[in-house]
Amino acid sequence: MKPRRSKEELKLGMYYVFATPRKLKPGWTLAHNHIRHTVHMACGRNGFRAWWYTNGVPNFFKPCGCGWSGLPHVSTTPEYKCEAEKVIASF
């Protein structure tokens, strides 16, 4: 059974990521949340989540330079830089 999607998710065209993407999908924008993370952190770990937007991006998301996934993406914390695995593992 597929998980139910909220009205907001449907309106924005949000699709959650379950594995770190390796390439961009044409017309889709990759985004992630504000949780501290590493360059290779898997979605779901320590509350880290990522998703695709297919119908445009909310204006409070900005291009992110953290380095996660190695792909261009957006977040609400664009000044954040990925941390070392050793730092994240200490939580």
Secondary structure, DSSP 8 states (H G I E B T S, - for coil): ------HHHHHHTEEE-SS--SS--TT-EEEE-SS---TT--TTGGG--EEEESS---TT-EEE-S-GGGS-EEES-TT-----HHHHHT-
